[in-house]
Amino acid sequence: MSAQTMKDKFLADGGRRPPAWKLVLRYLLLLVVFAVMVGPFLWQLSTSLKGPNEDIFSYPPKLLPSDWTFANYSKVADLIPVWDFALNSLKVAVANVLTNVVGAALAGYALARLRFRGRRLATLAFVMAMLVPVESILIAQFMTMRELGLNNTLTGVLLPACVGALNVLLMRNAFSNIPYEIEEAAFVDGANAWQRFTRIALPAVKGTLAVVAIFAFMGAWDDFLWPLIVLSDQSNYTLTVGLDYLHGTFANNQRLVAAGSIIAVAPLIALFACLQRYFFRGVGEGAVKG
């Protein structure tokens, strides 16, 4: 909804503010959603900062630690090579971002702007790919990686998700919203398809590229099941697989489990904080024209 539409709707209602009880209800709902979404993270953060002499299972629960300490984070690094695991995850996540941004942009532009036989069928194939449960193709993926000799490698972790169907469709929608007149003018001036793609289309969809980058990084960083299946050497473990040791051998120390969880989540928070401006702009780029 555009700003002018909201203004017209507001004036049509006589410029009246909603009743007080509606405002109270809205804020109560927002608080409930905030508690459900952010509450577990705050609890894990609190647990990771509590000292060994503080009861983490006390009732009523205490969100603010009375005995602050950062020793739990150093203990995690002493028990498992967490930074090596994090480096492996970073390699996979960065490579996944690059392959998805480049591949989704090229495929999305082709589906949105180029005219070729089978274009609608290709778009339908990407839509159908989103409907297939990942668990149903894990065996096929594992057999493929084994035949290619990529089992127990970070490349084998990366390859199945190097270009996501959702990311391709996001880029297709973003490119579809660019006015055709701009590219037609560039075509008249002698610009070929590659020049129109790099100089006109890509600069207009920076927000959607940021959305694709965030989704690709989060998907690769948080993935647990596929790395667990394809990796067998501990030196190649990603962070999510490596942190599973804390839930097994050291399951009695929930402080270390919480500290490991915060270490895994911190890069995602930092990435979103850096790209949030482009993220929210990219949501509008893929919207349907009004």
C-alpha positions, -999 to +999 in steps of 0.1 A: +000+000+000+015+033-011+017+064+011-009+082-009-033+053-006-028+053+032-034+090+033-066+088+013-079+060+035-070+080+066-089+110+053-118+089+043-122+077+079-124+113+090-089+115+103-100+098+135-076+078+157-086+042+165-102+036+199-078+033+229-088-004+234-077-013+199-043+004+205-039-015+237-048-048+220-023-042+192+005-035+216-004-066+237-003-088+206+031-072+196+044-080+231+032-116+228+048-121+194+080-105+208+081-128+237+076-159+215+101-149+189+129-132+210+123-149+244+142-181+237+172-162+224+173-139+255+170-170+277+199-187+260+220-155+262+212-152+299+221-189+305+254-185+287+264-157+310+255-174+343+283-186+366+287-222+378+273-214+413+240-199+399+210-221+396+198-219+360+166-239+368+154-217+396+117-208+398+106-182+391+132-180+364+157-151+365+165-135+332+193-113+345+223-133+358+234-124+393+269-139+387+281-126+353+308-145+335+322-150+300+341-182+310+315-204+294+325-192+259+361-199+265+352-234+279+334-242+247+365-234+227+385-256+251+362-286+247+357-285+209+376-267+181+347-243+177+366-217+157+377-243+132+341-254+128+330-218+125+356-213+097+343-243+078+307-229+081+319-195+070+336-210+039+304-228+030+281-198+037+302-173+018+305-196-012+267-203-010+260-165-010+282-160-041+267-189-060+232-180-052+235-143-059+252-149-092+232-179-103+198-166-091+204-132-107+213-148-141+184-173-140+159-147-127+168-123-155+165-149-181+131-160-169+119-124-166+134-106-196+146-131-223+123-147-247+130-184-254+111-216-259+102-233-227+105-202-205+071-209-187+080-245-183+113-236-167+095-212-143+071-240-134+100-263-127+115-238-102+081-236-085+077-273-083+112-276-069+101-256-039+073-281-032+097-311-029+106-319+007+144-318+012+142-351+032+128-369+002+159-363-019+187-367+007+195-402-005+197-392-041+219-362-032+242-385-011+245-410-039+253-382-064+280-367-041+295-402-037+296-408-074+313-374-079+338-382-051+327-352-031+316-370+001+333-357+032+342-324+015+329-289+020+322-288-018+298-316-012+280-296+015+278-266-008+268-281-041+231-291-036+221-257-024+244-235-046+213-221-064+180-221-046+147-222-064+132-196-041+160-172-048+156-176-085+119-168-082+126-137-060+150-124-086+126-131-114+099-111-097+123-082-090+134-081-126+098-083-138+090-050-120+116-030-140+098-010-167+104-024-201+108+011-216+142+014-199+156-017-215+140-009-248+158+025-248+191+008-240+184-017-268+179+011-293+212+026-282+229-007-291+232-024-257+233-061-258+216-085-233+247-087-211+250-049-209+214-045-201+217-070-174+248-056-157+242-018-162+204-015-160+188-045-143+213-054-116+216-018-101+178-017-099+174-048-077+201-043-051+176-048-024+165-082-036+201-092-040+206-084-003+175-106+005+190-135-015+223-130+002+208-131+037+186-162+029+216-180+013+239-172+043+213-182+068+204-215+050+241-226+047+250-215+082+221-231+100+220-263+079+225-294+101+210-325+085+229-324+052+264-317+066+258-344+092+251-369+064+278-360+040+306-352+064+325-379+083+358-363+091+358-340+122+382-315+106+355-308+080+326-304+104+305-272+101+296-253+133+261-268+137+274-304+134+304-296+157+282-281+184+262-313+186+290-326+207+279-302+235+245-319+235+260-353+238+291-357+259+285-324+279+247-324+280+247-319+318+262-284+314+235-263+298+256-232+302+281-245+276+252-255+253+238-220+255+272-204+249+276-225+218+242-216+205+250-179+209+283-183+191+263-199+162+236-172+161+259-141+165+271-140+128+235-141+116+226-111+138+256-092+126+248-099+089+212-089+092+222-057+111+245-047+082+220-055+054+187-047+070+182-015+050+186-034+018+166-063+031+134-042+037+139-024+004+142-057-014+108-069-001+092-041-021+112-048-052+096-083-055+061-071-049+033-073-075+027-041-094-003-021-084 
